[in-house]
Amino acid sequence: MSDDTARAADILKDHRESIDRLDAILVYTLGERFKHTQAVGKLKAEHDLPPSDPAREEKQIARLEDLAQRADLDPEFAKNFLNFIIREVIQNHKKHQS
């Protein structure tokens, strides 16, 4: 293995270790987020509120797109990611309504 290849392998290893730590942060952050959305779903069910709030969802999507642009992340990716999370949350809220 050449010196350049060895250095590249070390850099790759460092990047992968950082990615692994960030993946763990994402998973724990999503877990914490869903704990709160579960509490919101129960509260909505107890007070007969609708499982979705389109006005808030629209506001959150715009907010996330802005954050994504500032973070140099593709805003469309961020929007799709939040839409996925919102769909999951609404499904959970509907379960509480049942």
C-alpha positions as CSV (number, residue, x, y, z in Angstrom):
1,M,0.0,0.0,0.0
2,S,1.4,3.4,-1.0
3,D,1.7,6.3,1.5
4,D,-1.0,8.1,-0.4
5,T,-3.3,5.1,-0.2
6,A,-2.6,4.6,3.5
7,R,-3.3,8.3,4.2
8,A,-6.6,8.0,2.2
9,A,-7.5,4.9,4.2
10,D,-6.9,6.8,7.5
11,I,-9.0,9.7,6.3
12,L,-11.8,7.4,5.2
13,K,-11.7,5.7,8.6
14,D,-12.0,9.1,10.4
15,H,-14.9,10.1,8.2
16,R,-16.7,6.8,8.8
17,E,-16.2,7.1,12.5
18,S,-17.7,10.6,12.4
19,I,-20.6,9.3,10.3
20,D,-21.3,6.5,12.8
21,R,-21.4,9.0,15.7
22,L,-23.7,11.3,13.8
23,D,-26.0,8.4,12.9
24,A,-26.2,7.6,16.6
25,I,-27.1,11.2,17.4
26,L,-29.8,11.1,14.7
27,V,-31.3,8.0,16.1
28,Y,-31.4,9.2,19.7
29,T,-32.7,12.6,18.5
30,L,-35.5,11.0,16.6
31,G,-36.3,8.8,19.6
32,E,-36.6,11.9,21.8
33,R,-38.7,13.7,19.2
34,F,-41.1,10.8,18.9
35,K,-41.5,10.7,22.7
36,H,-42.8,14.2,22.5
37,T,-45.0,13.5,19.5
38,Q,-46.4,10.5,21.3
39,A,-47.3,12.8,24.2
40,V,-48.9,15.3,21.8
41,G,-50.9,12.4,20.2
42,K,-52.3,11.3,23.6
43,L,-53.1,14.9,24.5
44,K,-54.9,15.4,21.2
45,A,-56.9,12.2,21.7
46,E,-57.8,13.1,25.3
47,H,-59.2,16.5,24.1
48,D,-60.7,15.3,20.8
49,L,-58.3,17.4,18.7
50,P,-57.5,16.4,15.1
51,P,-54.5,14.2,14.6
52,S,-53.0,16.6,12.0
53,D,-52.5,20.3,12.0
54,P,-51.9,21.4,8.4
55,A,-51.1,25.0,9.2
56,R,-48.4,23.9,11.7
57,E,-47.0,21.3,9.3
58,E,-46.8,23.9,6.5
59,K,-45.0,26.3,8.9
60,Q,-42.6,23.6,10.0
61,I,-41.7,22.6,6.5
62,A,-40.9,26.2,5.6
63,R,-38.8,26.5,8.8
64,L,-36.9,23.3,8.0
65,E,-36.3,24.4,4.4
66,D,-34.8,27.6,5.7
67,L,-32.6,25.7,8.2
68,A,-31.5,23.3,5.5
69,Q,-30.4,26.2,3.3
70,R,-28.4,27.7,6.2
71,A,-26.9,24.3,6.9
72,D,-25.9,23.8,3.2
73,L,-28.3,20.8,3.0
74,D,-30.6,20.3,0.0
75,P,-33.9,21.9,1.1
76,E,-35.9,19.4,-1.0
77,F,-34.3,16.5,0.9
78,A,-35.0,18.2,4.2
79,K,-38.7,18.8,3.1
80,N,-39.0,15.1,2.1
81,F,-37.5,14.0,5.4
82,L,-39.8,16.1,7.5
83,N,-42.8,15.0,5.4
84,F,-41.9,11.4,6.2
85,I,-41.7,12.2,9.9
86,I,-45.0,14.1,9.8
87,R,-46.7,11.1,8.2
88,E,-45.4,8.8,10.9
89,V,-46.5,11.2,13.6
90,I,-50.0,11.5,12.2
91,Q,-50.3,7.7,11.9
92,N,-49.3,7.5,15.6
93,H,-51.8,10.2,16.5
94,K,-54.6,8.4,14.7
95,K,-53.8,5.2,16.7
96,H,-54.3,7.2,19.9
97,Q,-57.7,8.4,18.5
98,S,-58.9,4.8,18.1
